[in-house]
Amino acid sequence: MALHLAAEARSRRVDLAEAEKLAGTRKNKYLNQLENVRNDLGLVKTLTVEEAASKLGCQGVRVAALGALDRYRRKKAAPNLDRPVYPCAAVAAACAASKPRVRLDGELLLELSGASKRDLDAIVKAMLEQQKEDGGKEEKEKNGKRRTSRAKEDDVTEKKALEGMENGGHHSRGKKSLKLSEEEEEGTASAFDMSDYEEWKDRMLAEAGIKES
């Protein structure tokens, strides 16, 4: 473990399989013990998502990894995310969710994380589940907005249709009223004209001394 930590201090990569053999223990146990020693000696290194993505050769998932880490932070009520395992898990989750899926160097990922494979896998799984859950919520919100927008459009269309029917009805009634008024005026004018004619005719006959038979 001392050699392992010394190699890390010089930014040298350690062959975990070889280290496991030399330590005479299983990989998960070895990594757990190594992390405990790091913590005791204050040698825990910080690692950003950008650094993890760069070292793992998958800079294209950097934005997605930052989103995964942020969702995990909010869900877990802001745990201590200084440990390298979290940005490494975020990058791994982003690679797993990408289409096509981006493959990683598992040994290098484990080495950068400084955690056991079991712990790393558990965090990656939690991040993927959170992403799926949030994606479902976002889809429901989008569908809700679409339904609301469609309902508003239907209401506007129905309102315009009703207004058109009302305006058409008023216009027809107006035409009918106008026609009736014209007919009434014509009838009144006709009656008035005939009355004047009869009076005129009687007067003319009387002046001529002619009595109408």
C-alpha positions in Angstrom: 0.0 0.0 0.0 2.9 2.3 0.7 4.2 1.7 -2.8 0.7 2.3 -4.2 0.4 5.7 -2.4 3.9 6.7 -3.4 3.0 5.9 -7.1 -0.1 8.0 -6.8 1.9 10.9 -5.3 4.0 10.9 -8.5 0.8 10.6 -10.7 1.8 7.1 -11.7 -0.8 4.5 -12.6 -0.9 1.4 -10.4 -1.8 -2.0 -11.7 -4.5 -3.0 -9.3 -4.4 -6.7 -10.3 -0.7 -6.8 -9.5 -1.1 -4.8 -6.3 -3.8 -7.2 -5.2 -1.5 -10.2 -5.7 1.4 -8.5 -3.8 -0.9 -7.6 -0.9 -2.3 -11.1 -0.8 -5.9 -10.0 -0.5 -9.0 -9.5 -2.6 -9.5 -6.4 -4.7 -12.4 -5.0 -2.8 -10.8 -5.5 0.6 -7.5 -4.1 -0.7 -9.2 -0.9 -2.0 -11.2 -0.4 1.2 -8.0 -0.7 3.3 -6.2 1.6 0.9 -9.0 4.2 1.3 -8.8 4.0 5.0 -5.0 4.5 5.0 -5.5 7.5 2.7 -8.0 9.0 5.1 -5.8 8.4 8.1 -2.8 10.0 6.4 -4.8 12.9 5.0 -3.9 11.8 1.4 -7.4 11.9 0.0 -7.2 13.6 -3.4 -9.9 15.8 -4.8 -11.1 15.1 -8.3 -13.5 17.1 -10.5 -15.9 15.7 -13.1 -13.9 17.5 -15.8 -10.6 15.9 -14.6 -12.3 12.4 -14.4 -13.8 12.7 -17.8 -10.4 13.9 -19.3 -8.4 11.1 -17.7 -11.0 8.5 -18.7 -11.0 9.8 -22.3 -14.7 10.7 -22.5 -14.9 14.5 -22.4 -18.1 14.3 -24.5 -20.1 13.2 -21.5 -18.9 16.0 -19.2 -22.1 18.0 -19.2 -24.2 14.9 -18.6 -21.9 13.8 -15.8 -22.2 17.2 -14.1 -26.0 16.9 -14.3 -25.9 13.4 -12.8 -23.7 14.6 -9.9 -26.0 17.6 -9.3 -29.1 15.4 -9.2 -27.4 13.0 -6.8 -26.3 15.9 -4.5 -29.9 17.2 -4.3 -31.4 13.7 -3.6 -28.8 12.9 -0.9 -29.2 16.2 0.8 -25.7 17.4 -0.2 -23.5 14.6 1.2 -19.7 15.0 1.2 -18.9 14.8 -2.5 -15.2 15.6 -2.1 -14.3 11.9 -2.5 -13.1 11.0 -6.1 -15.6 8.2 -6.2 -18.5 10.6 -6.8 -17.2 12.4 -9.9 -16.0 9.0 -11.2 -19.4 7.5 -10.7 -21.1 10.5 -12.4 -18.9 10.0 -15.5 -19.6 6.3 -15.5 -23.3 6.9 -15.2 -23.2 9.5 -18.0 -21.3 7.0 -20.2 -23.8 4.2 -19.4 -26.8 6.4 -20.3 -25.3 7.8 -23.5 -26.4 6.6 -26.9 -24.4 4.9 -28.2 -23.0 3.8 -24.9 -19.5 4.9 -24.2 -17.2 2.2 -22.9 -14.7 3.0 -20.1 -11.5 1.5 -18.8 -12.9 -0.3 -15.8 -9.5 -0.7 -14.0 -8.6 3.0 -14.5 -12.1 4.1 -13.3 -11.7 2.0 -10.2 -8.3 3.4 -9.6 -9.3 7.0 -10.0 -12.3 6.5 -7.7 -10.2 5.3 -4.8 -13.2 3.1 -3.7 -14.2 -0.5 -3.9 -16.0 -1.7 -7.0 -19.1 -2.5 -4.9 -19.3 1.1 -3.6 -18.6 2.6 -7.0 -21.3 0.4 -8.7 -23.8 1.3 -6.0 -23.3 5.0 -6.5 -23.5 4.6 -10.3 -26.7 2.7 -10.0 -28.3 5.3 -7.7 -27.3 8.1 -10.2 -28.9 6.2 -13.1 -32.1 5.5 -11.2 -32.3 9.2 -10.2 -31.8 10.2 -13.9 -34.6 7.9 -15.0 -36.9 9.2 -12.3 -36.3 12.8 -13.1 -36.6 12.0 -16.8 -40.1 10.6 -16.2 -41.1 13.7 -14.2 -39.9 16.0 -17.0 -41.9 14.0 -19.5 -45.0 14.2 -17.4 -44.6 18.0 -17.0 -44.1 18.3 -20.8 -47.2 16.3 -21.5 -49.2 18.3 -19.0 -48.1 21.6 -20.6 -49.1 20.2 -24.0 -52.5 19.2 -22.8 -53.0 22.6 -21.2 -51.9 24.4 -24.4 -54.2 22.2 -26.5 -57.2 22.9 -24.1 -56.6 26.6 -24.3 -56.5 26.4 -28.1 -59.8 24.5 -28.1 -61.4 27.1 -25.9 -60.3 29.9 -28.1 -61.6 28.1 -31.2 -64.9 27.3 -29.6 -65.3 30.9 -28.4 -64.6 32.2 -31.9 -67.2 29.8 -33.3 -69.8 31.0 -30.9 -69.1 34.6 -31.6 -69.4 33.9 -35.3 -72.8 32.3 -34.8 -74.0 35.2 -32.7 -72.8 37.8 -35.1 -74.4 35.9 -38.0 -77.7 35.7 -36.1 -77.7 39.4 -35.3 -76.9 40.2 -38.9 -79.8 38.0 -40.2 -82.2 39.5 -37.7 -81.1 42.9 -38.8 -81.8 42.1 -42.4 -85.2 40.8 -41.6 -86.1 43.9 -39.5 -84.9 46.1 -42.3 -87.0 44.2 -44.9 -90.1 44.4 -42.7 -89.6 48.1 -42.2 -89.3 48.7 -45.9 -92.4 46.6 -46.6 -94.4 48.5 -43.9 -93.3 51.8 -45.4 -94.2 50.7 -48.9 -97.7 49.5 -47.6 -98.2 52.8 -45.8 -97.1 54.8 -48.9 -99.5 52.7 -51.1 -102.4 53.2 -48.8 -101.7 56.9 -48.6 -101.5 57.3 -52.3 -104.9 55.5 -53.0 -106.7 57.7 -50.4 -105.4 60.9 -52.0 -106.4 59.6 -55.4 -110.0 58.8 -54.4 -110.4 62.3 -52.8 -109.0 63.9 -55.9 -111.2 61.9 -58.2 -114.4 62.8 -56.2 -113.5 66.4 -56.2 -112.9 66.5 -60.0 -116.2 64.7 -60.7 -118.1 67.0 -58.4 -116.7 70.1 -60.1 -117.6 68.7 -63.4 -121.1 68.0 -62.3 -120.7 64.3 -62.9 -121.9 61.8 -60.4 -120.0 58.6 -60.3 -122.3 55.7 -60.9 
